[in-house]
Amino acid sequence: MIFTQKTKDNELYVYMNGKLIYKRWLKTGQSKVFDLMAYDKYTEYSINENKK
């Protein structure tokens, strides 16, 4: 599985094998999971934001 992260303006996108599975709005902290099977509590991939 290949995970990629892209940040565009105020939004963080996480893709798995080219398919969007997670979106987060950075300013508000709200998020949306698009694929529950790919991103659940058993997922070995962790999404961490770089804090300044």
A tleap script that builds the chain and sets N, CA, C and O, in Angstrom:
source leaprc.protein.ff14SB
mol = sequence {
  NMET ILE PHE THR GLN LYS THR LYS ASP ASN
  GLU LEU TYR VAL TYR MET ASN GLY LYS LEU
  ILE TYR LYS ARG TRP LEU LYS THR GLY GLN
  SER LYS VAL PHE ASP LEU MET ALA TYR ASP
  LYS TYR THR GLU TYR SER ILE ASN GLU ASN
  LYS CLYS
}
set mol.1.N position { 0.839 -1.177 0.000 }
set mol.1.CA position { 0.000 0.000 0.000 }
set mol.1.C position { 0.881 1.236 0.000 }
set mol.1.O position { 1.861 1.317 0.740 }
set mol.2.N position { 0.526 2.181 -0.824 }
set mol.2.CA position { 1.271 3.432 -0.911 }
set mol.2.C position { 0.371 4.562 -0.421 }
set mol.2.O position { -0.699 4.807 -0.978 }
set mol.3.N position { 0.820 5.243 0.627 }
set mol.3.CA position { 0.102 6.391 1.170 }
set mol.3.C position { 0.815 7.659 0.744 }
set mol.3.O position { 2.041 7.741 0.817 }
set mol.4.N position { 0.054 8.644 0.300 }
set mol.4.CA position { 0.621 9.944 -0.034 }
set mol.4.C position { -0.216 11.026 0.628 }
set mol.4.O position { -1.432 10.898 0.763 }
set mol.5.N position { 0.460 12.096 1.039 }
set mol.5.CA position { -0.198 13.247 1.653 }
set mol.5.C position { 0.030 14.453 0.765 }
set mol.5.O position { 1.124 14.648 0.236 }
set mol.6.N position { -1.008 15.264 0.603 }
set mol.6.CA position { -0.892 16.512 -0.134 }
set mol.6.C position { -1.591 17.589 0.660 }
set mol.6.O position { -2.689 17.381 1.177 }
set mol.7.N position { -0.954 18.739 0.754 }
set mol.7.CA position { -1.550 19.884 1.431 }
set mol.7.C position { -1.815 20.952 0.386 }
set mol.7.O position { -0.920 21.341 -0.364 }
set mol.8.N position { -3.051 21.420 0.345 }
set mol.8.CA position { -3.440 22.463 -0.598 }
set mol.8.C position { -4.254 23.491 0.165 }
set mol.8.O position { -5.320 23.184 0.700 }
set mol.9.N position { -3.743 24.715 0.209 }
set mol.9.CA position { -4.372 25.798 0.958 }
set mol.9.C position { -4.588 25.376 2.406 }
set mol.9.O position { -3.615 25.198 3.138 }
set mol.10.N position { -5.813 25.215 2.833 }
set mol.10.CA position { -6.161 24.901 4.217 }
set mol.10.C position { -6.544 23.423 4.381 }
set mol.10.O position { -7.101 23.045 5.411 }
set mol.11.N position { -6.252 22.592 3.385 }
set mol.11.CA position { -6.750 21.230 3.403 }
set mol.11.C position { -5.622 20.216 3.262 }
set mol.11.O position { -4.687 20.405 2.483 }
set mol.12.N position { -5.730 19.139 4.030 }
set mol.12.CA position { -4.787 18.022 3.966 }
set mol.12.C position { -5.528 16.836 3.362 }
set mol.12.O position { -6.598 16.455 3.838 }
set mol.13.N position { -4.954 16.258 2.315 }
set mol.13.CA position { -5.535 15.100 1.645 }
set mol.13.C position { -4.621 13.912 1.833 }
set mol.13.O position { -3.403 14.047 1.718 }
set mol.14.N position { -5.184 12.744 2.122 }
set mol.14.CA position { -4.411 11.511 2.231 }
set mol.14.C position { -4.991 10.518 1.236 }
set mol.14.O position { -6.190 10.239 1.223 }
set mol.15.N position { -4.098 9.994 0.403 }
set mol.15.CA position { -4.488 9.043 -0.626 }
set mol.15.C position { -3.844 7.697 -0.339 }
set mol.15.O position { -2.716 7.634 0.150 }
set mol.16.N position { -4.563 6.615 -0.643 }
set mol.16.CA position { -4.007 5.272 -0.576 }
set mol.16.C position { -4.129 4.671 -1.971 }
set mol.16.O position { -5.230 4.490 -2.491 }
set mol.17.N position { -2.982 4.366 -2.566 }
set mol.17.CA position { -2.948 3.828 -3.928 }
set mol.17.C position { -3.727 4.710 -4.905 }
set mol.17.O position { -4.408 4.198 -5.794 }
set mol.18.N position { -3.630 6.039 -4.745 }
set mol.18.CA position { -4.280 6.980 -5.648 }
set mol.18.C position { -5.732 7.281 -5.342 }
set mol.18.O position { -6.343 8.090 -6.039 }
set mol.19.N position { -6.308 6.657 -4.321 }
set mol.19.CA position { -7.704 6.874 -3.959 }
set mol.19.C position { -7.782 7.723 -2.692 }
set mol.19.O position { -7.112 7.424 -1.703 }
set mol.20.N position { -8.594 8.778 -2.715 }
set mol.20.CA position { -8.754 9.655 -1.555 }
set mol.20.C position { -9.445 8.897 -0.429 }
set mol.20.O position { -10.544 8.370 -0.599 }
set mol.21.N position { -8.777 8.851 0.736 }
set mol.21.CA position { -9.379 8.157 1.878 }
set mol.21.C position { -9.627 9.082 3.063 }
set mol.21.O position { -10.409 8.738 3.950 }
set mol.22.N position { -8.972 10.269 3.102 }
set mol.22.CA position { -9.073 11.127 4.286 }
set mol.22.C position { -8.850 12.573 3.877 }
set mol.22.O position { -7.982 12.861 3.052 }
set mol.23.N position { -9.627 13.480 4.447 }
set mol.23.CA position { -9.464 14.917 4.216 }
set mol.23.C position { -9.592 15.633 5.543 }
set mol.23.O position { -10.457 15.297 6.352 }
set mol.24.N position { -8.730 16.625 5.776 }
set mol.24.CA position { -8.778 17.393 7.016 }
set mol.24.C position { -8.600 18.873 6.713 }
set mol.24.O position { -7.733 19.260 5.930 }
set mol.25.N position { -9.430 19.688 7.341 }
set mol.25.CA position { -9.303 21.126 7.244 }
set mol.25.C position { -8.402 21.567 8.388 }
set mol.25.O position { -8.737 21.370 9.556 }
set mol.26.N position { -7.268 22.160 8.060 }
set mol.26.CA position { -6.234 22.436 9.049 }
set mol.26.C position { -6.610 23.544 10.027 }
set mol.26.O position { -6.274 23.453 11.208 }
set mol.27.N position { -7.284 24.566 9.576 }
set mol.27.CA position { -7.623 25.686 10.465 }
set mol.27.C position { -8.673 25.317 11.501 }
set mol.27.O position { -8.594 25.762 12.646 }
set mol.28.N position { -9.655 24.509 11.112 }
set mol.28.CA position { -10.744 24.166 12.036 }
set mol.28.C position { -10.527 22.833 12.736 }
set mol.28.O position { -11.111 22.588 13.791 }
set mol.29.N position { -9.697 21.968 12.164 }
set mol.29.CA position { -9.452 20.659 12.761 }
set mol.29.C position { -10.497 19.615 12.408 }
set mol.29.O position { -10.409 18.476 12.866 }
set mol.30.N position { -11.486 19.984 11.601 }
set mol.30.CA position { -12.506 19.024 11.191 }
set mol.30.C position { -11.922 18.077 10.153 }
set mol.30.O position { -11.010 18.437 9.408 }
set mol.31.N position { -12.459 16.862 10.114 }
set mol.31.CA position { -11.950 15.889 9.158 }
set mol.31.C position { -13.080 15.031 8.616 }
set mol.31.O position { -14.168 14.969 9.189 }
set mol.32.N position { -12.801 14.372 7.503 }
set mol.32.CA position { -13.765 13.495 6.853 }
set mol.32.C position { -13.028 12.262 6.362 }
set mol.32.O position { -12.025 12.369 5.656 }
set mol.33.N position { -13.528 11.088 6.736 }
set mol.33.CA position { -12.966 9.822 6.273 }
set mol.33.C position { -13.849 9.323 5.137 }
set mol.33.O position { -15.060 9.169 5.300 }
set mol.34.N position { -13.231 9.071 3.982 }
set mol.34.CA position { -13.980 8.643 2.809 }
set mol.34.C position { -14.025 7.128 2.652 }
set mol.34.O position { -14.948 6.606 2.028 }
set mol.35.N position { -13.058 6.419 3.198 }
set mol.35.CA position { -13.014 4.968 3.057 }
set mol.35.C position { -12.729 4.356 4.422 }
set mol.35.O position { -11.577 4.312 4.854 }
set mol.36.N position { -13.760 3.886 5.097 }
set mol.36.CA position { -13.617 3.357 6.452 }
set mol.36.C position { -12.775 2.088 6.494 }
set mol.36.O position { -12.073 1.851 7.477 }
set mol.37.N position { -12.829 1.281 5.462 }
set mol.37.CA position { -12.053 0.044 5.438 }
set mol.37.C position { -10.555 0.340 5.332 }
set mol.37.O position { -9.740 -0.392 5.892 }
set mol.38.N position { -10.192 1.398 4.624 }
set mol.38.CA position { -8.779 1.734 4.459 }
set mol.38.C position { -8.225 2.486 5.663 }
set mol.38.O position { -7.036 2.376 5.964 }
set mol.39.N position { -9.064 3.246 6.354 }
set mol.39.CA position { -8.584 4.068 7.461 }
set mol.39.C position { -9.443 3.795 8.686 }
set mol.39.O position { -10.431 4.490 8.925 }
set mol.40.N position { -9.075 2.802 9.449 }
set mol.40.CA position { -9.794 2.503 10.682 }
set mol.40.C position { -8.791 2.365 11.825 }
set mol.40.O position { -7.620 2.702 11.654 }
set mol.41.N position { -9.222 1.884 12.971 }
set mol.41.CA position { -8.330 1.825 14.128 }
set mol.41.C position { -7.213 0.810 13.963 }
set mol.41.O position { -6.259 0.828 14.740 }
set mol.42.N position { -7.297 -0.071 12.982 }
set mol.42.CA position { -6.255 -1.072 12.758 }
set mol.42.C position { -5.244 -0.654 11.685 }
set mol.42.O position { -4.340 -1.422 11.356 }
set mol.43.N position { -5.389 0.547 11.145 }
set mol.43.CA position { -4.479 1.029 10.113 }
set mol.43.C position { -3.104 1.278 10.722 }
set mol.43.O position { -2.985 1.880 11.789 }
set mol.44.N position { -2.077 0.812 10.037 }
set mol.44.CA position { -0.715 0.976 10.540 }
set mol.44.C position { -0.131 2.337 10.198 }
set mol.44.O position { 0.951 2.675 10.677 }
set mol.45.N position { -0.815 3.119 9.389 }
set mol.45.CA position { -0.325 4.424 8.962 }
set mol.45.C position { -0.904 5.497 9.869 }
set mol.45.O position { -2.105 5.499 10.137 }
set mol.46.N position { -0.079 6.390 10.336 }
set mol.46.CA position { -0.522 7.454 11.224 }
set mol.46.C position { -0.384 8.806 10.538 }
set mol.46.O position { 0.632 9.078 9.900 }
set mol.47.N position { -1.381 9.639 10.664 }
set mol.47.CA position { -1.352 10.984 10.064 }
set mol.47.C position { -0.907 11.949 11.148 }
set mol.47.O position { -1.603 12.147 12.144 }
set mol.48.N position { 0.246 12.539 10.947 }
set mol.48.CA position { 0.783 13.506 11.892 }
set mol.48.C position { 1.004 14.822 11.187 }
set mol.48.O position { 1.503 14.858 10.062 }
set mol.49.N position { 0.634 15.903 11.844 }
set mol.49.CA position { 0.852 17.233 11.291 }
set mol.49.C position { 2.121 17.788 11.901 }
set mol.49.O position { 2.426 17.541 13.068 }
set mol.50.N position { 2.861 18.542 11.097 }
set mol.50.CA position { 4.057 19.200 11.622 }
set mol.50.C position { 3.634 20.458 12.358 }
set mol.50.O position { 3.065 21.372 11.762 }
set mol.51.N position { 3.907 20.504 13.634 }
set mol.51.CA position { 3.580 21.675 14.459 }
set mol.51.C position { 4.742 22.648 14.413 }
set mol.51.O position { 5.903 22.256 14.527 }
set mol.52.N position { 4.418 23.920 14.245 }
set mol.52.CA position { 5.464 24.947 14.198 }
set mol.52.C position { 5.578 25.627 15.540 }
set mol.52.O position { 6.403 26.525 15.709 }
savepdb mol mol.pdb
quit
